[in-house]
Amino acid sequence: MSLPSLQLYFPSSPHQALALISLPDIPKSSQTLSYESTVLASRSTSLTRGQVGKVLGPTYAGSTAKLAYPGITFDLEGSGGRDDIVRKVSVMPRSGDVKPLSPVASCVINVSFT
């Protein structure tokens, strides 16, 4: 399933488990992305490396092009500084955490286009 700024990936399997949620073009998106009560990105607010670190805390040193936390990755564009812009957000289960939903489980995804 894919919308202009949201992609859901369900690999071929009998369980139909959601394997990836991708927001492929954050700067051009009309969506508001928030974590708890903090707005991370909107039409008027760009998501940066510094803001991700402020909200989610430090992560392991790695590539200057990505910030990776368990289950979520932020692809960046810039020179490795706090003002690098987040271009893409990918949310996926950690290795071994993919389990089929039980019949009573549910999932709600709110997408707001303003």
Secondary structure as GFF3:
##gff-version 3
##sequence-region A 1 114
A	DSSP	beta_strand	2	3	.	.	.	ID=ss1
A	DSSP	beta_strand	6	9	.	.	.	ID=ss2
A	DSSP	beta_strand	20	23	.	.	.	ID=ss3
A	DSSP	three_ten_helix	26	28	.	.	.	ID=ss4
A	DSSP	beta_strand	33	35	.	.	.	ID=ss5
A	DSSP	beta_strand	38	41	.	.	.	ID=ss6
A	DSSP	alpha_helix	49	56	.	.	.	ID=ss7
A	DSSP	beta_strand	66	69	.	.	.	ID=ss8
A	DSSP	beta_strand	72	77	.	.	.	ID=ss9
A	DSSP	beta_strand	85	91	.	.	.	ID=ss10
###
